[in-house]
Amino acid sequence: MYQIDKERCLGCGGCTITCPKGISIGPDNKAQIIDEEELIKAGGDNVCPYGAIVLEEEEEMEEEASY
């Protein structure tokens, strides 16, 4: 499952251009996933040039490595 890393997200909207059916900009001016299947079709975590789209498992491993 993909998630948005809110600390990495700049709110630039680039992801919404690449994947308009899968991602939108939320009220916090950060990306939010609205359709994960569309996101996967568009390229998954490669949709964000800043690395703000991450797989949940990937994020958990990074957190564990920081301990």
C-alpha angles and dihedrals in degrees: 000000000000124000136182116246097219092198092058096039112100094186090237093143095228090127091055090057092050094040111019094161094049106040136037135174110258132214089273089061090247129114120270128190113239100169119020094190090058089047091053091049090051094052108281114230090005090072091080117063090199096055095246094135109076138169111249092235090050091053092050091052091051091051092049091049091055093061 
